[in-house]
């Protein structure tokens, strides 16, 4: 794997990050005989191979850089994109809320540029697997390139089709939906999830969220939550500590739920009918 190596020193084939002045960074793979050109000078790959991670290096013009392993957040923000991506501030919360971890089978629909795909593939580990559905061929091609760059491609199956037709998989541990009209596919998602499985979705507007919440209740999802994640950075200067000038505020509303299996007990059926009536009245 070219990224996230356990070695204490860089090797040919590693994905590295050069961080320069004002935290300007560049991510690229090391290769013998190669060179990396910036407006602050050239760095030879052969001079970087074999150095300890964290080393300070200089271009031929004397510009300083630090040689680091990129974090998963760095990789996601560096992805080539044709669409809005999910930001690290949302991704971390999603992975924990949906309890996504090593060895799981996770589905997503709406691959986009592949930021969620990368995060899921990283989280499920070498023993887990991700299946990603997309109906736009050009987007899937970009996502394939992005996931291949991280060295995680073996953990992902890409499928190209309209999800109205449903999904090939069943008994998935979790399902994340990122499409413009998620409420139209909740029945198909339910069929792909295992009983008790986790559902997650992101929508940009309150109007979409309202329709989605009703659809989840109709399709017997429970423990439904809706939130948004706000993150503010501060300038780490002790003598003038204050918030940074800019922040990424609203990126979308996150909606979560669990597939439940109502009892055949008459009392449970009565509660189910009552809930369905309440949803219809809304």
BATITOR-967010 format. One record per residue (C-alpha): x, y, z; residue number from 1; residue in one letter. Coordinates in steps of 0.001 Angstrom, whole numbers, plus 524288, in hexadecimal, padded with zeros to 5 digits. Each point is the difference from the previous one (the first is absolute). Last residue first. Layout:
REM BATITOR-967010
X	Y	Z	NUM	A .
...
This chain:
REM BATITOR-967010
74375	83B63	821DA	282	X .
7F360	7F842	7FFE6	281	X .
8068E	7F4F9	7F893	280	X .
80AEF	7FF4B	80A1D	279	X .
7F641	7FF88	80B36	278	X .
7F84C	7F52F	7F964	277	X .
80C55	7F804	7FDED	276	X .
803B1	801E9	80E4D	275	X .
7F2CC	7FB52	804B8	274	X .
80086	7F432	7F708	273	X .
80D60	7FC58	80554	272	X .
7FB66	801B4	80E0C	271	X .
7F478	7F71F	7FD54	270	X .
808D6	7F5F1	7F9B4	269	X .
808E0	80035	80BDC	268	X .
7F477	7FDC2	80920	267	X .
7FB24	7F50F	7F75B	266	X .
80D2D	7F8ED	801AE	265	X .
805B1	7FD5A	7F299	264	X .
80BEA	807C1	80464	263	X .
805C0	80B17	7F7F6	262	X .
80D59	7FD3F	7F9CE	261	X .
80898	80C1A	8006D	260	X .
80944	805FB	7F614	259	X .
80794	80A98	80705	258	X .
80065	80EA1	7FD76	257	X .
808BD	80B94	7FCD4	256	X .
7FE06	80D37	7F97A	255	X .
80B0E	809A2	7FDE9	254	X .
7FC46	80DA9	7FB80	253	X .
809A2	80636	7F6AF	252	X .
80C51	807FB	7FE45	251	X .
7FC9D	80B25	8092F	250	X .
80BFA	80740	80517	249	X .
80D3C	7FED4	7F989	248	X .
80795	80A50	8076B	247	X .
8075E	80C61	7FCCC	246	X .
8077C	80A47	807A3	245	X .
8059A	7F655	809B0	244	X .
7FAFE	8010E	80DE5	243	X .
808AA	806FA	809F3	242	X .
80CD0	7FE4D	8074C	241	X .
80891	80BE3	7FE6E	240	X .
80B8B	7FDD4	80942	239	X .
7FE8D	7F133	8007E	238	X .
7FF54	7FE83	7F123	237	X .
7F889	7F3C6	7FBFF	236	X .
7F60C	80732	7F77E	235	X .
7F320	7F99B	8035C	234	X .
7F7D1	7F690	7F7FD	233	X .
7F134	7FF27	80052	232	X .
7F863	7F395	7FD1C	231	X .
7F13D	7FEBA	7FECD	230	X .
7F9C8	7F2AB	7FDB8	229	X .
7F1B2	7FF3E	7FC53	228	X .
7F5A7	7F793	80648	227	X .
7F4E6	7F676	7FDD2	226	X .
7FD4F	7F3A3	807A7	225	X .
7F716	7F462	7FD98	224	X .
7FFEA	7F529	80A16	223	X .
7F68D	7F8EE	7F6F5	222	X .
7FE92	7FBA6	7F1EB	221	X .
7F371	7F93B	7FC4D	220	X .
7FEA9	803E8	7F19D	219	X .
7F551	809EB	802D4	218	X .
80857	8060D	80AB8	217	X .
80B9B	80188	7F6CE	216	X .
7F78D	80628	7F568	215	X .
7FAAF	80A26	80981	214	X .
80DC0	803D4	80438	213	X .
80465	800F0	7F1D5	212	X .
7F515	80958	7FC4B	211	X .
80398	80915	80B36	210	X .
80E92	7FF09	7FCFA	209	X .
7FDE7	80413	7F1E6	208	X .
7F903	80C6A	80436	207	X .
80A2E	802C8	80A73	206	X .
80A71	80102	7F583	205	X .
80D75	7FA6A	7FCEF	204	X .
7FD70	7F172	801D5	203	X .
80942	7F5F4	805C6	202	X .
7FC5B	7F1E2	802CF	201	X .
802B5	7F511	8099D	200	X .
7F9C7	7F2CE	8028F	199	X .
80521	7F60A	809B5	198	X .
7FC03	7F1C0	80060	197	X .
7F6C4	7FAA9	80A58	196	X .
7FB46	7F579	7F6CB	195	X .
809F8	7FF2B	7F4EB	194	X .
7FF6A	80A8A	7F5BA	193	X .
7FDEA	7FE0A	7F15B	192	X .
7F11F	7FEE9	800BC	191	X .
7FF66	80C58	8084C	190	X .
807E1	80771	7F5F0	189	X .
7F685	7FC2C	7F531	188	X .
7F46A	80486	80843	187	X .
80725	80CB9	8031B	186	X .
80250	80330	7F1B1	185	X .
7F6D1	80B56	7FCD3	184	X .
8032B	806FD	80CD5	183	X .
80E2D	80180	7FB88	182	X .
7FC9F	80A1C	7F58B	181	X .
80CA4	80759	7FCEE	180	X .
808E4	7F458	802F9	179	X .
80968	7FD3A	80B33	178	X .
7FB78	7F380	806BC	177	X .
80864	7F8EC	809ED	176	X .
7FCCA	7F1CD	80313	175	X .
804CE	7F807	80B8E	174	X .
80214	7F1F2	80427	173	X .
7FB3C	7FACE	7F2F8	172	X .
7F72A	7F414	800E8	171	X .
7FC77	80005	7F198	170	X .
8076E	8039C	7F3BF	169	X .
7FBA7	8011C	7F1E0	168	X .
7F98C	80D3C	801FE	167	X .
7F33C	805E6	7FB62	166	X .
7FB5F	80349	7F24C	165	X .
7FDA8	80E29	8041E	164	X .
80E9D	7FFC8	80290	163	X .
80295	8039B	7F1CB	162	X .
80C94	7F93C	7FC00	161	X .
80EC4	7FF71	80050	160	X .
805C8	7F77F	80AB0	159	X .
80D2E	80234	80667	158	X .
80595	7F5A4	80906	157	X .
80959	80509	80A75	156	X .
80A0E	7F9E4	80935	155	X .
809FD	7FD2D	7F54C	154	X .
7FFFA	80E75	7FC6B	153	X .
80619	80455	80CE5	152	X .
80D64	80413	7FAD1	151	X .
7FCCD	80E75	801C3	150	X .
801F6	8036C	7F1AF	149	X .
7F6EE	7F502	7FBF6	148	X .
7F4F5	80637	807CC	147	X .
8015E	80CCD	7F896	146	X .
8011A	7F999	7F2AD	145	X .
7F3FB	7F7A1	80277	144	X .
7F88D	80BFB	804BF	143	X .
80337	8072E	7F35A	142	X .
7FB36	7F4A3	7F7BB	141	X .
7F3AA	7FF0E	80847	140	X .
7FCFA	80E40	7FDAB	139	X .
8014F	7FE8F	7F13C	138	X .
7F729	7F3F9	8002D	137	X .
7F4B9	8069E	806FA	136	X .
7F704	7F5C7	80641	135	X .
807E2	7FDB7	80C5F	134	X .
7FFF7	7F4C9	809C9	133	X .
80B34	7FD45	80975	132	X .
80251	7F2D8	80688	131	X .
80998	8004F	80B5C	130	X .
806FB	7F45A	805F7	129	X .
80627	7FC09	80CD0	128	X .
80BAA	7F73E	802F6	127	X .
80A5E	809EE	7FBF6	126	X .
7F9F0	80ACA	80819	125	X .
7F1DC	80476	8009B	124	X .
803DB	80DF1	803B9	123	X .
80960	802D0	7F4CC	122	X .
7F666	7FB03	7F5D9	121	X .
7F53B	80843	8062E	120	X .
80834	80C69	7FFD3	119	X .
80443	7FDBC	7F1ED	118	X .
7F20D	7FD7F	7FB91	117	X .
7FB30	80C0A	8073D	116	X .
809A7	80850	7F854	115	X .
7FCF1	7F913	7F32D	114	X .
7FDC1	80AE4	7F628	113	X .
7F17B	7FCE4	7FF90	112	X .
7FD42	7F259	80526	111	X .
7F14B	8021E	8012B	110	X .
7FC1B	7F358	80694	109	X .
807A5	7F9FF	80B2D	108	X .
800E9	7F240	8054A	107	X .
807E2	7FAB4	80B66	106	X .
80430	7F20D	80307	105	X .
807A0	8002B	80CAE	104	X .
80D20	7F9F8	80371	103	X .
805DB	80BCF	806BB	102	X .
7F713	80B3F	803E3	101	X .
7F3AF	807C1	7FD62	100	X .
7F84D	802DE	80C57	99	X .
7F615	80875	7F8AB	98	X .
80201	80B2D	8099A	97	X .
80EB7	7FE0C	7FFC1	96	X .
80160	80008	7F143	95	X .
7F682	80B4A	7FE4C	94	X .
806BD	8089A	80A25	93	X .
80D21	7FE05	7F97D	92	X .
7FA5E	802BB	7F297	91	X .
7F926	80CA7	803AE	90	X .
80BE3	8079C	804B9	89	X .
80843	7F910	7F5AE	88	X .
7F7F9	806A0	7F544	87	X .
7F694	7F8D6	7F6FF	86	X .
802A7	80416	7F216	85	X .
7F90E	809A4	7F716	84	X .
80107	7FB20	7F20E	83	X .
809F7	7FF49	7F517	82	X .
80B2C	7FCAF	8090E	81	X .
80E70	7FCDD	80020	80	X .
80327	7FBAC	80DB6	79	X .
80914	80874	8084B	78	X .
7F601	80250	80ACF	77	X .
7FE2F	7F159	80159	76	X .
80E85	7FD41	8003F	75	X .
80297	80A31	80A81	74	X .
7F4E7	7FA99	8084F	73	X .
80591	7F21C	7FECD	72	X .
80CE0	8059F	804D8	71	X .
80B44	80236	7F6B8	70	X .
80CEA	7F9E3	80438	69	X .
80992	80B00	801DF	68	X .
80C0F	80696	7FA2A	67	X .
80164	80DE0	80525	66	X .
8037E	80AC1	7F66B	65	X .
809E2	80B26	7FF8A	64	X .
8030E	80827	7F3CE	63	X .
80EB0	7FFE1	7FD1A	62	X .
7FF1A	801FF	7F14C	61	X .
803A5	7F1C5	7FD60	60	X .
7F4B6	7FC65	80904	59	X .
80243	7FD84	80E6C	58	X .
7FC94	7F4D7	80929	57	X .
7FB4E	7FF09	80E17	56	X .
7FDD0	7F209	80445	55	X .
7F2DE	7FC16	805C8	54	X .
8008A	7F222	7FABD	53	X .
80E01	7FB1F	80070	52	X .
8072F	80106	7F2FC	51	X .
801FE	7F415	7F757	50	X .
7FAA5	80605	7F38B	49	X .
8000E	80EE3	80086	48	X .
80CD9	8029B	7F8EC	47	X .
7FC57	7F5F4	7F596	46	X .
7F32E	80751	7FE05	45	X .
80778	80C32	7FBEE	44	X .
7FA24	80CB4	804ED	43	X .
7FE7A	80B9C	7F6D5	42	X .
7FDB2	80E42	80383	41	X .
7F697	80945	8069F	40	X .
7F6B8	80089	7F457	39	X .
7FF29	7F144	8019A	38	X .
80611	7F4A4	7F8C3	37	X .
800A8	7F21D	8052A	36	X .
80A6A	7F707	7FA7C	35	X .
8007B	7F1EB	7FC03	34	X .
80BB2	7F6E1	7FEFA	33	X .
7FA52	7F635	80996	32	X .
7F19C	80265	8025C	31	X .
7F903	80685	80B60	30	X .
7F157	801C4	7FED2	29	X .
7FA12	80DBA	8011D	28	X .
7F97F	80919	809C9	27	X .
80342	80E97	80064	26	X .
7FE10	8092B	80B73	25	X .
7FF42	80E85	80308	24	X .
800CF	80092	80ED6	23	X .
8035D	80E8C	80012	22	X .
80D8D	7FC44	7FB09	21	X .
801A8	7F213	7FB7A	20	X .
7F9D2	7F2BC	8025E	19	X .
8045F	7F4F1	7F72C	18	X .
7F6DF	7F45B	800DE	17	X .
803E0	7F251	7FC06	16	X .
7F9A7	7F455	7F95D	15	X .
80A15	7F531	800E4	14	X .
8044C	7F938	7F381	13	X .
80E85	800E0	802FB	12	X .
8019D	7FFA3	80EB1	11	X .
7FF4A	80A09	80ADE	10	X .
804E6	7FC8A	80D91	9	X .
7F8ED	7FBDF	80C7B	8	X .
7F8FC	7F53F	7F880	7	X .
7F1E0	7FD16	8039E	6	X .
7FB24	804CF	7F2D1	5	X .
7F3B6	8082F	7FFE9	4	X .
800B5	801DD	7F149	3	X .
80648	7F89B	7F4EC	2	X .
7F9D7	7F2E9	8040C	1	X .
